[in-house]
Amino acid sequence: MNTPTGPNARPLWQRLLVRRLKFLGIIAGLAIVGLGGSYLVAPQLLLKGHVAWEAMNAQLETRSVQVGDTNWVYYEGGQGPTIVLLHGFAANKDVWLKVAPILTPHFHVIIPDLPGWGESSRVAGASYNIDSQAARLSNFLDAVNAHHILLVGHSMGGAIAGVYASEHPDNVIELALVDSLGLKFKENDFAKEALAGTDPFIFNDRAGFERATSLAFENVPNIPGRFIDVFVKDNIKNRAFIESTFKELRDNSQALALQDRLDKLTMPVLGLWCHDDKIIDISALDTLRDGLTHSPAISTSIINGCNHMPQMEKPQQFTQILTNFALAHQ
């Protein structure tokens, strides 16, 4: 009697397993081809998927609310004391996704796209300077019942946060200003270019994107080329708004929007800066400290190894400083 040989000689369970593995291999191959095709043809879809995954990992939900002239789109998640995080110029709520998963286990986190930026709406011809945005922020916080908050603002968002806090001190129990606009600082190359009317955040190609990124990061992120193309396309699409807002912020009343309001900040204040900030020089931290004449507690922290984006370059250290500040005044 001959002994069967070849694939049919295998037990049934082995043959079924081989078939299943082959099927899974085909599916995986198709997925890889699909991802590769998406990267080449529709990289924006991959970017959106990655951002959605990061938000889900941080236990954040995307929500929206119509307030006045603006449809605000924002992240919300976590439980505990409320922290509101405001992004800077030419940015959006996604710049906080590296610190969000560290915060949501301990805090109720709200991260909006400021009006005109990201997914929040904008009104043609309307002003989006610091004062206008602070007024819109007031209405938004009322709409989402965000009361007695720790308010955190980065760069342009810092100026907006500071102006809002000066006008609504009863609603801000703590204020954190991160590499913040709105203060006097030692004139650097960025300031000279801005005063001359040059907006370094305008770019038309990959090289321009890399120059703009190197201005804000100590260690420039390694971003695949097709993803950079998405950012370039978005920058061109929003060019008119970016230019008009930049022009508004160059006005002395806006560039120093926080300077004359420092004595109205009556809550504990944290000033947090990257040591080598090329955009808002670290000398602004001295200006902040000297002007807080009515704050009951002033904290300052300096992070090494980053430029203008500490929440992205040093998320662990950034979050530890912010958390310690928050807990010290609860």
C-alpha positions as CSV (number, residue, x, y, z in Angstrom):
1,M,0.0,0.0,0.0
2,N,1.4,3.4,-1.0
3,T,1.6,6.2,1.5
4,P,0.0,9.5,0.2
5,T,2.5,12.2,-0.4
6,G,2.2,16.0,-1.2
7,P,-0.3,18.6,0.1
8,N,-3.2,16.2,0.2
9,A,-1.3,14.0,2.6
10,R,-1.5,16.6,5.3
11,P,-4.3,16.3,7.9
12,L,-7.4,18.4,7.2
13,W,-6.7,20.9,10.0
14,Q,-3.3,21.6,8.5
15,R,-4.7,22.1,5.0
16,L,-7.4,24.5,6.4
17,L,-4.7,26.4,8.3
18,V,-2.5,26.8,5.2
19,R,-5.5,28.0,3.2
20,R,-6.4,30.6,5.9
21,L,-2.8,31.8,6.1
22,K,-2.7,32.2,2.3
23,F,-5.9,34.1,2.4
24,L,-4.6,36.4,5.2
25,G,-1.4,36.9,3.2
26,I,-3.5,38.0,0.2
27,I,-5.5,40.4,2.3
28,A,-2.3,41.8,3.9
29,G,-0.8,42.3,0.4
30,L,-3.9,44.1,-0.8
31,A,-3.8,46.3,2.3
32,I,-0.2,47.2,1.7
33,V,-0.9,47.9,-2.0
34,G,-3.9,50.0,-0.9
35,L,-1.9,52.0,1.7
36,G,0.8,52.5,-0.9
37,G,-1.7,53.7,-3.4
38,S,-3.3,56.0,-0.8
39,Y,0.1,57.5,0.1
40,L,0.7,58.3,-3.6
41,V,-2.8,59.3,-4.7
42,A,-4.5,60.5,-1.5
43,P,-2.0,61.0,1.3
44,Q,-4.4,63.4,3.0
45,L,-6.6,60.3,3.9
46,L,-3.7,58.6,5.6
47,L,-2.9,61.7,7.5
48,K,-6.5,62.0,8.7
49,G,-6.5,58.4,9.7
50,H,-3.3,58.8,11.7
51,V,-4.6,61.9,13.5
52,A,-7.9,60.1,14.2
53,W,-5.9,57.2,15.7
54,E,-3.8,59.6,17.9
55,A,-7.0,61.3,19.2
56,M,-8.6,58.0,20.0
57,N,-5.4,56.8,21.7
58,A,-5.6,60.0,23.8
59,Q,-9.2,59.2,24.7
60,L,-10.4,62.3,22.9
61,E,-13.6,62.8,21.0
62,T,-14.1,65.3,18.2
63,R,-17.0,67.6,18.9
64,S,-18.4,70.9,17.5
65,V,-20.6,73.7,18.6
66,Q,-21.9,76.8,16.9
67,V,-21.2,79.9,18.9
68,G,-21.9,83.3,17.3
69,D,-20.2,83.6,14.0
70,T,-18.1,80.5,14.5
71,N,-18.6,76.7,14.3
72,W,-16.0,75.6,16.8
73,V,-14.5,72.1,16.3
74,Y,-12.7,70.7,19.3
75,Y,-11.3,67.7,21.1
76,E,-12.7,66.8,24.5
77,G,-11.9,63.9,26.9
78,G,-10.7,62.8,30.3
79,Q,-12.0,63.5,33.8
80,G,-10.8,65.8,36.5
81,P,-10.0,69.5,36.7
82,T,-10.6,71.2,33.3
83,I,-7.6,72.2,31.1
84,V,-8.1,74.2,27.9
85,L,-5.2,74.2,25.4
86,L,-4.9,76.9,22.8
87,H,-2.7,76.4,19.7
88,G,-0.5,79.0,18.0
89,F,-0.4,80.8,14.6
90,A,-0.8,78.7,11.4
91,A,-1.4,75.6,13.6
92,N,-4.4,73.7,14.9
93,K,-5.6,71.5,17.8
94,D,-3.5,68.5,16.6
95,V,-0.3,70.1,18.0
96,W,-1.4,68.9,21.4
97,L,-1.9,65.3,20.6
98,K,1.5,64.2,22.0
99,V,0.7,65.6,25.4
100,A,-3.1,64.7,25.5
101,P,-2.7,61.0,26.3
102,I,-0.7,62.0,29.4
103,L,-3.2,64.6,30.5
104,T,-6.6,62.8,30.0
105,P,-6.1,60.2,32.7
106,H,-6.0,63.0,35.3
107,F,-7.8,66.0,33.7
108,H,-10.8,67.0,31.7
109,V,-9.1,68.3,28.5
110,I,-10.6,70.6,25.9
111,I,-8.6,71.5,22.8
112,P,-10.3,73.7,20.2
113,D,-9.3,74.7,16.8
114,L,-9.3,78.5,17.2
115,P,-11.7,80.3,14.9
116,G,-10.3,80.5,11.4
117,W,-7.9,77.7,11.9
118,G,-8.1,73.9,11.5
119,E,-11.6,72.7,11.1
120,S,-13.3,75.7,12.9
121,S,-15.0,78.1,10.6
122,R,-14.0,81.6,9.5
123,V,-15.9,84.6,8.3
124,A,-14.6,86.4,5.3
125,G,-13.5,89.9,6.1
126,A,-13.7,89.4,9.9
127,S,-10.9,90.2,12.3
128,Y,-8.9,87.4,13.8
129,N,-6.5,89.4,15.9
130,I,-5.8,88.7,19.6
131,D,-8.6,90.8,21.0
132,S,-11.2,89.4,18.6
133,Q,-10.2,85.8,19.3
134,A,-10.3,86.5,23.1
135,A,-13.9,87.7,22.8
136,R,-14.8,84.6,20.7
137,L,-13.0,82.4,23.3
138,S,-15.2,83.8,26.1
139,N,-18.4,82.8,24.2
140,F,-17.0,79.4,23.5
141,L,-16.0,78.6,27.1
142,D,-19.5,79.6,28.2
143,A,-21.1,77.4,25.5
144,V,-19.2,74.3,26.6
145,N,-19.5,75.1,30.3
146,A,-15.8,75.4,30.9
147,H,-15.5,77.1,34.2
148,H,-12.7,77.6,36.8
149,I,-10.2,76.3,34.3
150,L,-6.5,76.0,33.9
151,L,-5.9,77.9,30.6
152,V,-2.9,77.1,28.5
153,G,-1.8,79.1,25.5
154,H,1.0,78.5,23.1
155,S,2.5,81.3,21.0
156,M,-0.4,83.3,19.5
157,G,-2.7,81.2,21.7
158,G,-0.7,82.4,24.7
159,A,-1.6,86.0,23.9
160,I,-5.2,85.1,23.5
161,A,-5.2,83.1,26.7
162,G,-3.5,86.0,28.6
163,V,-5.9,88.6,27.3
164,Y,-8.9,86.4,28.1
165,A,-7.6,85.8,31.6
166,S,-7.1,89.5,32.3
167,E,-10.7,90.1,31.4
168,H,-12.2,87.1,33.1
169,P,-10.0,86.4,36.1
170,D,-12.8,84.6,38.0
171,N,-13.0,81.9,35.4
172,V,-9.2,81.2,35.1
173,I,-7.8,79.6,38.3
174,E,-4.4,79.1,36.7
175,L,-2.8,80.4,33.5
176,A,0.1,78.8,31.6
177,L,1.8,80.8,28.9
178,V,4.0,78.7,26.6
179,D,6.6,80.5,24.3
180,S,3.9,83.2,24.2
181,L,3.3,86.1,21.9
182,G,2.2,89.4,23.3
183,L,5.3,90.3,25.3
184,K,8.4,92.4,24.7
185,F,11.5,90.4,23.9
186,K,15.0,90.8,22.6
187,E,14.7,91.4,18.8
188,N,15.8,88.3,16.9
189,D,15.9,87.4,13.2
190,F,12.3,86.3,13.2
191,A,11.2,89.6,14.7
192,K,13.2,91.6,12.2
193,E,11.7,89.7,9.3
194,A,8.2,90.1,10.7
195,L,8.6,93.8,11.1
196,A,9.8,94.0,7.6
197,G,6.6,92.3,6.5
198,T,8.0,88.8,5.7
199,D,5.9,85.9,6.8
200,P,8.2,82.9,7.2
201,F,5.2,80.6,7.6
202,I,4.2,81.0,3.9
203,F,5.6,78.3,1.6
204,N,4.9,76.9,-1.9
205,D,7.0,73.7,-2.0
206,R,8.7,71.1,0.1
207,A,11.8,73.2,0.6
208,G,9.8,76.1,1.9
209,F,7.9,73.8,4.3
210,E,11.2,72.5,5.6
211,R,12.5,76.1,6.1
212,A,9.4,77.0,8.1
213,T,9.6,73.8,10.1
214,S,13.3,74.4,11.0
215,L,12.3,77.8,12.3
216,A,10.0,76.2,14.9
217,F,11.7,72.9,15.7
218,E,15.2,72.2,17.2
219,N,15.0,68.7,15.7
220,V,12.9,68.9,12.5
221,P,10.5,66.0,12.3
222,N,11.1,63.4,9.6
223,I,7.9,63.7,7.5
224,P,7.4,61.7,4.2
225,G,7.4,63.8,1.1
226,R,3.8,63.1,0.1
227,F,2.6,64.2,3.5
228,I,4.6,67.4,3.2
229,D,2.7,68.0,-0.1
230,V,-0.5,67.9,1.9
231,F,0.7,70.7,4.2
232,V,2.0,72.7,1.2
233,K,-1.4,72.4,-0.5
234,D,-3.2,73.4,2.7
235,N,-0.9,76.4,3.2
236,I,-1.6,77.6,-0.4
237,K,-5.3,77.1,0.1
238,N,-5.3,79.3,3.2
239,R,-2.7,81.8,2.0
240,A,-5.0,84.8,2.0
241,F,-6.1,84.2,5.6
242,I,-2.6,83.4,6.9
243,E,-1.3,86.7,5.3
244,S,-4.1,88.9,6.6
245,T,-3.9,87.5,10.1
246,F,-0.1,87.8,10.1
247,K,-0.6,91.4,9.1
248,E,-3.0,92.0,12.0
249,L,-0.7,90.5,14.5
250,R,2.2,92.7,13.3
251,D,0.3,95.7,14.6
252,N,2.0,96.9,17.9
253,S,-1.3,96.7,19.8
254,Q,-1.5,93.0,18.9
255,A,2.2,92.0,19.1
256,L,2.2,93.4,22.6
257,A,-1.4,92.6,23.4
258,L,-0.5,91.0,26.7
259,Q,2.2,93.4,27.8
260,D,0.0,96.1,29.3
261,R,-2.4,93.6,30.8
262,L,0.1,91.7,33.0
263,D,-0.9,93.6,36.1
264,K,-4.5,92.4,35.6
265,L,-3.5,88.7,36.0
266,T,-4.6,87.9,39.5
267,M,-4.2,84.1,39.3
268,P,-1.1,81.8,39.5
269,V,0.8,82.1,36.3
270,L,3.3,79.7,34.7
271,G,5.8,80.9,32.0
272,L,7.2,77.9,30.1
273,W,9.8,78.5,27.4
274,C,12.2,76.5,25.2
275,H,15.7,77.8,25.9
276,D,16.5,78.2,22.2
277,D,13.2,79.6,20.9
278,K,14.0,81.3,17.5
279,I,10.5,82.8,17.3
280,I,9.7,84.3,20.7
281,D,13.0,84.9,22.4
282,I,13.4,83.6,25.9
283,S,13.9,87.2,27.1
284,A,10.1,87.4,27.0
285,L,10.1,85.3,30.2
286,D,11.9,88.1,32.1
287,T,9.3,90.5,30.8
288,L,6.5,88.2,32.0
289,R,8.0,87.8,35.4
290,D,8.6,91.5,35.9
291,G,5.1,92.5,34.8
292,L,3.1,90.1,37.0
293,T,2.7,92.5,39.9
294,H,-0.6,91.0,41.2
295,S,-0.2,87.3,40.6
296,P,-0.2,85.4,43.9
297,A,2.2,82.8,42.5
298,I,4.7,83.0,39.6
299,S,6.4,79.9,38.2
300,T,8.9,79.8,35.4
301,S,10.4,76.8,33.6
302,I,12.9,76.5,30.8
303,I,13.2,73.4,28.7
304,N,16.5,72.6,26.9
305,G,16.7,70.8,23.6
306,C,13.7,72.4,21.9
307,N,12.8,75.5,19.9
308,H,9.3,76.9,19.7
309,M,7.3,73.7,20.1
310,P,8.0,72.1,23.5
311,Q,4.6,70.2,23.6
312,M,5.7,68.3,20.5
313,E,9.5,68.1,21.0
314,K,9.5,67.4,24.7
315,P,6.0,66.1,25.6
316,Q,6.9,64.2,28.7
317,Q,8.9,67.1,30.3
318,F,6.3,69.6,29.1
319,T,3.4,67.6,30.7
320,Q,5.3,67.0,33.9
321,I,5.9,70.8,34.4
322,L,2.3,71.6,33.5
323,T,0.9,68.9,35.8
324,N,3.1,70.0,38.8
325,F,1.9,73.6,38.3
326,A,-1.7,72.6,38.1
327,L,-1.6,70.4,41.2
328,A,0.3,73.0,43.2
329,H,-2.7,75.4,43.1
330,Q,-5.7,73.1,43.2
